[in-house]
Amino acid sequence: MIIHGKALINRSIEDVYIEIESGIIKRISKEKPRDKVIEYGDNGTIIFPGMVDIHVHMRDFNQAYKEDFYTGTKAAAAGGVCLVMDMPNTDPKNNSLEVLSKRDKLASKSVIVDYGLYYGLPDEKEALYGYEDIAWGIKIYPEDYNNPLLMEALNYNKEKRLLTVVHPEDPIDIEEGYRGLGCELRAIAKFIELAIKYGYRVHLTHVTSVNSILLSRLAKDHGVTLDTCPHYLLLNKNRRNEAYFRVNPPLRDEYIQENLLRSLSRIRVDAIATDHAPHTLEEKRGDDPRPGFPGLETCLPILITLYKHGYLDIWDIADLYSLGPAKIIGVDKYLGSIEEGKAANLVVCNIKDEYKIDPTEFHSKAKHSPFEGMNAYGKVIATMIRGEFVYRDGDFLVQRGYGDNIRRLTKNNHG
């Protein structure tokens, strides 16, 4: 298979022919081949590397009514995301080897994009041993901070060279009903101190401010990385303070949000993630609204829109939502850029196509969005994973179970 079009390669847009064989990019050339070519050379169409979302909630098990691996990965494919990393705060919680195995088997039968799993902090030390055969790392929530097994898990991850993902909010502040920026900064300080002192590799997820980025940079040389989300870039509590907009960490004051957005191209986070957190609309609007929003179908268009408005360069989109995430989880030899020898994970977008975000058209079960009605650019035309079109012109072209666990894929294909 050969695809032709303007592609994002080496931080530039190049008109190229991409030859794909056995799921791998075999050759990139500017010379027109004699073989049949799939043409994506229309004005405004760009071929990006497949996006990597390192923070999603596929729900499944007892909360499958909100989302499941099939609907969630359909949303991913329609949003140009080729790999999703699933969080463990499921029901039942994914923090035992038995539940982890069940979740992997369930996902492997349902997904249409590739996936990875995070593991929850287990209740017993023995449940740490061997979790890395299936999962990519451990997710630490605020309620885990004072768990005696926290240090055991950090030490185990260090020994096995595994990732520790941290939700940075101080549990003492949360117990006292305070989730302001200080709550976030104190948690970040705690974990960068551990990273510097003991050499743990820590990733701080969904940070909300420039101050959080600057503080974490004190430990950048010690392997500390961080991401933020589109809702922290574009939404604030001054304009969006009603119950629907509840999320953890919460939306910040307008000046904090605007500083984060304006600084995006200069004071860089390592990645953008969605924290795709689907709930029913009734749960979002109820007496105790559930925190979070769906985001897999809006993130790439939002980043393209930020490029169109001058907040990002076009290659920043791939740096933040493809290569950066791939580096954080350690699969950048396999994913994250359009290069010979890497997986043929490609996303075709028309960056001139302007439209209003309409959640009723989502493939996620959560057909609502904090960005409803927003003018956006960047309709996804096609999503290819390992040389196969998974999504093309509004249709899904693979069966449930096409996707695979990134742990198995990298072990089998890239050592």
N, C-alpha and C positions, 0 to 999 in steps of 0.2 A: 504494500500500500504506500502511495506517495501523496502527500498533502502539500498544496501550494498556497501561499499567502504571505502577508506581512506578519512576521513573528517577532516576539520580544526575546532577543538573544544578546547576551553580553552587554546589557544595559543600553541597547539600541533597538530600533525597529528595522528589520532587514527583510527584504523580499526573497524568500527562500523556498526550496523544495525539501520537504522532510520525508525521508524514506524510512519506513517502519517495517521491522521484521521480527517475528516471534515476540511481540510486545515491547520491543526495545527500539530506540531511535538508532538506526544503523548509519545513516548518512544525512548530512545537511549540506545542501549545495545551492548555488545560485544559477546553475546551468539547467535548462529545461530537459528533462529526460524523455526518452522515446516512449516509455511506458505510460499507461493511463494515469491521469492525475485527478484527485479530488480537489476541486477548485474553491478556495476561499479568498479570492483576490478582490472582492468588492470593496468599494470606497467605504472606509470607516471600520472595516473588519480587521481585528487583530487576533493573532493566535498567542495565548498566554500559556505558561506552564500550569498544570493542574493545581488547584488550590488545596491547601492543607489546613484543616481546622482542628486545632489541638484542644478545644474545649467545647464539647457538646453533651447533651443529655438525651439519650435515645429512649429513656423511660422503661419500656418493656417490663416483663414480669407483671406485678399487680397494678402497674400504672400504664399499661399499654393503651388504655383509652385516651391518654394524652398524646402518645407517640409510640411508634414501634420501630424496629430496625428497618423494616421495609419502607414505611412512609417517610421516616427520617432520612434514609439514604436516597430516596427519590427526591426529596427536597434538596439534599446535597448536590445530586447530579444536575438538577435544574439550576442550581446556583453556582455551578462550575467547580464544586468541591469534589476532589477525587479521593481524599482520605479524611476520615473523621475519627477523633479520639474521644471515647465514651467515658463519662464520669461515673463513679461507683455509688453515688447516693441514691440507690435504687430501693425498691421495696419488693423482696427483702434486700438488705444492704449487701453489696458485692465486696465482702471483706473476709470470706472464707474460701478455701480452695475448692470446696464443693460448689458454692455459688458461682465462683469464677469460671469453673469448667462448664456449668450449665449456661452461663451467659455467652460464653464463646460458642458453644454448640448452637444456641438459639440464633446468635448473630450470623454465623456462617451459613445458615439455611435461609436467611432473610435478606441480607444486604445486597445492594447492587453497586455500591462503591466499596473501596477498601476501608478497613477499620482497624483501630487499636483500642485496647482496653486499659483503663487505670484500675488499680486495686485500692480498696479502702483499708484503713489501718485496722488490722485484725484484733480480735479479742485475746488471742493466744499467740505466744511467740512462735510455736511450731507452725502456725499457719503462714508464716513468712517464707518458709523454706520451699523454694521451687516455684514461687508464684510467677517468676520471670519467664517461665516456659510459655506462658500465655499472655501475660500483661506486660505493659511497657514501663510502669512505674507506680508509685503510690501517691494518692491524693490526700493531703492533710487539710482538714476542716478546723475551724476555731474550736469546736468541742473536743478536738484531738490534742490540743496544745499541752494539756496537763496529764495526758495519758502516760503511764509509766512505760508503755511500749513505743512511745514516739522515738526515743533515742535508739532503741533496738532497731526500729525500722530505718532510721537515718543511717545507722552503722551498716545494716545489711545492704541498703542501696549503695552506699559508698563502696563496700567490698565487691558488689556485683556490677558496679558502674551503671546503676539505674537512676532514673529521674525521680525526684521528689517535687510534686506540684503542690503549692501552698495557696490556700485562700487566706490572704493577709488582712485579718481583722482581729483585734485583741478581744478574747472571750470575756475578760472582766468588764470591758466597756460595754459589750453587747448585753451582758447580764444586768448592767445598770441602765440599759435603755439608750445607750449612746453609740451611734454608728457614724460619727463625724470623721473628718479627715484624720484627726489625731489617732483614732482607733486603727486606721489603716497603717499610719506611719509607725506606730509602736510595734505592730506585728512585723512589719518589714524590718525594722531595726533588730528585732529578736532573731529573725532567720538569717539576716546577713551576718550577724555576730557568730552564729553557729557555723555558717559557711566559711567565714574567715578563720575561725578558731580550729575547726575540725576537718575542713575540706569537703563538706557535703556539697553536692551539685543540686541547687535549689532553683526552681522556676516559680516566680510570683505571678499569679494569674489575675486577670481583670483589675489592674490598678487604675486609679481614677484621676491622677493629678500629675503635673510636672514635678512637684515636690517628691512624689513617690519614685519617679524615674531617677531624679538626681540622687536621692538617698541610696537607691539600689546600685547606682553606678560606683559607689564606694567599694562594692564587692564584685565588680564586673570581672576583674582579673582572677577572681576565685570561683568563676563559673555561675554566678547568679544572673539569671535572665528574667524577662518579664514581658507580659502582653497587656493590651487594653482592648476594649470592645467598641463597636460603632456607637452604642447608646451613650457611652461616656464622652465620646467626641462631639456628638450632635445634640444631646438632650441635657437639660438641667432642671433642678427642682423649682426654680423661679417661674418657669413657663410650663412645667409638666409635674405638678404636685398632687394631682388627683390619684386615687387609689390604684388605678390601672397601672401606673408607672412605677409601682413598687418593684425594687430589684435589690439584690445584695451583692456587693456593697451598693449603697443608695446613690442616686443621682446627686451631683454636687451643686453648689452655688454657680450661678451663671459665669462669674469671673474665673472660677476654677476650670469649668468646662471650656470656656473660650481660650484660656491659656493653653490647655492641653491640645486643642485643635490647631491653634496657631503655631504651636511648637512641634507639630507632628513631623515635619520634614527636617528639623534641626536637632531637637532633643529626642532621639529616637528610642521607641520601645523596640524590642527584638521581634515582636510579632503582633498581628491582629488576630483575635479569636472572637467567636460570636457569643460564647456562653449560651448557645441555642437551648433555651429552657421552655419547652412547650407546655402550656396548661390550657384547659378549656376556657372559653371566654367567661363562663359562669364562675369559674374559680378565680379569675382575674378581677371580676367585678363584685365578688361576694363580700361578706362581712369581714373575712380575714383573707384579703387578696394574696394569692400565691406570688412569690417573687420571680421575676424573669420574663423573657420574651423569646419567641422564635426568631431566628436570625439567619439560617442557612441560605435562604433565597434572596436575601437583601444585602448581604455583606459585600460581595464583589461589586454589584451595581453602586453601592454607596461609595466604595473606594474609587471607582471610575468617576463618579460624580465629583468627589473631592479633587481628583486630578483635573477634571474639566473646569473647576472653580479655582484652580491654582494652589491648592494646599499640598499637593503631591506632584512629583514627576511620575511619568507613566511606569518607569521601572520600579518605583517605590511600591507599587501595587504588588508586584511579584515578590519583592524583597520582604514585604510585611506579611503577606498571606500565602506564600508558597515556600520560598527558600528559607526565610527566617524560621518559620515553624518546623521545617524539615531539619534544620540545624539543631534546634532545641531538642527534638526527640532523637536526633542522631541518624537520620536517614537521608542526609543531603547527598550522599554518593549515589543514591537511587532516585531521589525525587527533588523537586524544587526549582528546576531550570530546564530549558530546552537545550540539551547537549547530546552529542553522540555517545552512546553507551548507557544513557539513563532510560528509565521507563518512559514509554510513550504515553504519558499523561498530559493531555492537551485540552485547552478550553478555547473555543472560538467565540468571540464577542463582537458585536457591532457597537463601538463606543460612541457613535453619532446618534444612535437610536434613543430618543427621549420619550419617556412615558411616566405615568403616575403609578406608584406602588399600590397594588390592589391585592390585599390579603385573601380575598375570595378566590383568587386564582392559585393560591399556594398549593403545593402537593403535601406539605405537612398537615397533620391533623389540626394543628393550631392555626386557624385561619383568621388571625388578627396580627397587628403589628403596631409598634409605637411610631413607625414611619409611614403609616397609611396616608395616602394622598400626596406624599412627597414626590416632587419631580426628580426623576433619576435617569441616568444614562447607563448603557451597557447591558443590553439584553443578551443572555447566553443563547447562542445558536446551537452549539454542540459541545459535548463533554466526552472525551475519550480517556479510557483507563486501560493501561497495558495493551494498547493497540486496538481496542475494541470501542466502537461508538456505544456508549451507555445511554446517552441522551442526544437527540438530534431533531431539530425543527419541531419541538414540542412533544416528541414521542420517546418512550423508553424502549430500548432495543435489546436488553438482556433480561434473562430470567432471574428470579430471586436466587440468591446464593452465588452470583457471579463474583461479588467482592470477596476478599479474603483478609485474614488477620495479617497485619503488617509484620508481626513477629515471625510468622511462617514464611511470608514472602521474602523478607530480607535474609532469613536463614537459608532458604532454598536457592535464592538467586544471587545473593551478594554476601554470602558467608555469614 
